[in-house]
Amino acid sequence: MTVHLVGAGPGDPGLLTRRGAELVAAADVVVHDRLVAPALLRLARRGAELVDAGPAIEDDGAGVRDETVALVVTAARQGRRVVRLVVGDPYVFGRGADEAIALAAAGVALEVVPGLCAALAAPLLAGIPVVQGDASAGVTVVSGRDPGARGAPDWAALVRARTTLVVVTGAERRDEIARRLVAGGMDPETPVAAVELPATALQRTVRTTLAALGRQPVASPATLVIGAVARLRLATVEDRPLARRRVVVTRAADQAGALSTALAALGAEVVEFPTLEITDPPDAGAALRAALETLKSYAWIVFASTNAVERCFAELRDARALAGPAVAAVGEATAAALRRRGVVADLVPDAPRAAGLLAAFPGPAGPAERVLVPRALAGNDELPEGLRARGFVVDAVAAYATRTPAAPAALLSAIKGADALTFASGSAVAGFLEMAGRSLVPPVVATVGPVTSAAVRSAGLEVAVEAPSPSPEALASALGQYFAALRFGHVAS
């Protein structure tokens, strides 16, 4: 069995290669560096084993770890598909090369998948071209972990090279690095850019000179860019509307992906704080299975949530089972969940709520026309009661149940100091307050629409942002516009 050594890129999950994503999705075991973005681990299939291999070599200076190699070798010899996921590129300032040598010595076949390294990504994401016209004809990348140790760079020779100098893992020793470069003949007024936490939502660039570098507060890890090009500031991810903003997403863990992705694309640091867990109903789905076995007796099946779609298709063999009844979806998100399973809804209202669906629903074609509504155990009765009032015979069947999970201390800590909190349902509002309390509500509350906004206000909270349409993309965009306006003084803070 071939082990795949995959570069995860510098931090942003969107910078993983397509080949890397395919391998992670197919793996039985993913052994990952600690700083690998959590979103990349969610690419792994359900049931895959995820193993934390600890900090990367650039963080702690450690070489190859025998226990990591042993774990990878054992899993591979068991015939399991193994991905060793490392930050950056496997062979650039990482432990990947040492691990590859150890795996080869153990007789394990290996495929290496490149990743974008921070040394090249950090300047680009900070708007700095490392090679640019007369300012720089080349780039030199070195480690700054121990500037004076044996095997450290020849700093004077680097000065004579007259290229852009990129120093990784050198933030904590920046003062000594600056002194050695000046001693080697570099102008003390040479521009320097220190890119903190590159390719993450918290990226920040500190711009200074070589002479002042040691006096500037710079967080680690940071990449130092030294040379004339460091004075440039072209397009940078730091200009995204939600850059350096921490946003809490309260959707269920398996439903947060679309909103988290949309927020991250606008620069947000996303904290997923699921306020609901989807569980089996008390009868373990017996009533749902019985109803689905008699689908041909129904004129309509009405899906009131994506959860209902998930639960029904867990019981159905395939989409052909829905060939009999007409299909209605309460909104576009639910309709999209059906399309992913090969079903195009016959009715999707413009207003994606129970009231909108009832307004668009045709009357019964005959007496005692039956409608199946798979829904949550404690679901709202507005839809089934409204259909009954129209003359339908309605079977509202519990397809799933919901409960509020316990909040781990680490998760509660993660949402402290957050800038914004998003809600997609009234139940999420109640769940968040039960789990976290009012003291952890951030200053900005954003909702997916008016119904959720009403639930927020009923709970005694203020709504700062309401999406113009109930989609993850619309909610993220509205929040981005709010903070962009806030940055330029167009709204009150």
Secondary structure, 3 states (H helix, E strand, C coil): CCEEEEECECCCHHHCCHHHHHHHHHCCEEEECCCCCHHHHCCCCCCCEEEECCCCHHHHCCCCCHHHHHHHHHHHHCCCCEEEEECECCCCCCCHHHHHHHHHHCCCCEEEECCCCHHHHHHHHCCCCCCECCCECCEEEEECCCCCCCCCCCHHHHHHHCCEEEEECCHHHHHHHHHHHHHCCCCCCCEEEEEECCCCCCCEEEEEECCCHHHCCCCCCEEEEECHHHHCCCCCHHHCCCCCCEEEECCCHHHCHHHHHHHHHCCCEEEECCCCEEECCCCCCHHHHHHHCCHHHCCEEEECCHHHHHHHHHHCCCHHHHHCCEEEECCHHHHHHHHCCCCCCCECCCCCCHHHHHHHCCCCCCCCCEEEEEEECCCCCHHHHHHHHCCCEEEEEEEEEEECCCCCHHHHHHHCCCCEEEECCHHHHHHHHHHHCHHHCCCEEEECCHHHHHHHHHCCCCCCEECCCCCHHHHHHHHHHHHHHHHCCCCCC
